[in-house]
């Protein structure tokens, strides 16, 4: 009898895992595919353009990593009060988490926007003037986009905390679809005729890739904000009182969020410094590293989705002090990550030439990118 009960509980656990894992897979896969196509579109412009975008994206990764890490703190605290059935404090925690995400992002991104040329000279001073010009154009749009991205990430974390996961899949698809559409239009330009009105959009090059991201992020944020404001079962974000800082809640969110912020920051700063060294070796190596980084994100999208799922489910189980399920979730996600990693390795080794051909026809860039990714396949496990 106990075996039947255990099997039924495990079946329920697997259903719950997939309920969280599928939206995260859609979001991470969309993010990876988006990166691949954006890099492919920009790489068709010139090696200088892709070098600029790839280098600035290392700075962007630091900022968005901070947002994702703060999302962990928001998720854990909101989930704690949700599991206790204290929906009033759940609402206050959700409002303060959004406020913290916005404040920290602005604190980082405003200096990034106004002093972007100084940052470019500091980290990528060895790049050519053309590459640095492209970097400044791209960063002008990605700096505000990072703020919106981090607020969206916190909104998704709050939804995960109260087990509202279904909208995230289609919202992510919408966001990435719009990003590709707007990026293509702004990168290459185009004309549109609506009745007697002719709208002509100039080609913006690499800056258009940043504007496409910013436009789609703003649309996604507006939709998500409406969803959060309409959610009244577990929290009420229409109450201004829920945004008033509370010392205990701020402390709890930061105590959970700051350690992963430090971890993310140190990791991505090390990658940024590595990219600074790569820039010194020339445009070919910089372009190859940018393409390789984009493909590696796609390579690890399933593992990233598994990590987010484990954080969401683990935080809820921790709030219930259900340590048995925490161990089960951990084993399931580790097995899932190992299996998907092996599958992606086989796919890349079999189809490396067609995959790299999507980005560039330059044989020197293809050869160098392949060298980078072969090493990545070997060491990433």
Buried (B, 14 or more C-beta within 10 A) or exposed (E): EEEEEEEEEEEEBEEBBEBBBBBBBBBBBBBBBBBBBBBBBBBBBBBBBBBBBBBBBBBBBBBBBBBBBBBBBBBBBBBBBBBEEEBEBBBBBBBBBBBBBBEBBBEBBEEBBEEBBEBBBEBBEBBBEBBBBBBBBBBBBBBBBBBBBBBBBBBBBBBBBBBBBEBBBEBBBBBBEBBBEBBBBBBBBEEEEEEEEEEEBEEBBBBBBBBBBBBBBBBBBEBBBEBBEEBEEBBBBEEEEBBEEBEEBBEBBBEBBBEBBEEBBEEBBEEBEEBBEBBEEBBBBBBBBBBBBBBBBBBBBBBBBBBBBBBBBBBBBBBEEBEEBBEBBEEBBEEBBEEBBEEBBEEBEEEBEEBBEEBBEBEEBBEBBBEBBBEBBEEBE
